[in-house]
Amino acid sequence: MLDPETKRELRRLAHPLKPLVQIGRQGATPAAIANIDRALTDHALIKVKFNDHKTHKQQLSQEIADATDADIVDIIGNTLILHRA
């Protein structure tokens, strides 16, 4: 769990980043989760864009975070910011 100050700093660092993974029509498939896991291994802080399933993004975000052992920094619009130390 991230404290508020750490979240604020991670949001600042994530601001210029482009989404590395996009969640489309099929949702959080095992392949999408594998891509997110790989991106977190390479970068530690990433953005994930929801192109579809926008109404379920809170639930999907938690599923993705649990599956990748990452922390949700924030969900801004349809973009999820994830961090894994």
Secondary structure, DSSP 8 states (H G I E B T S, - for coil): ---HHHHHHHHHHHTT---SEEE-TT-S-HHHHHHHHHHHHHHSEEEEEESS-GGGHHHHHHHHHHHHT-EEEEEETTEEEEE--
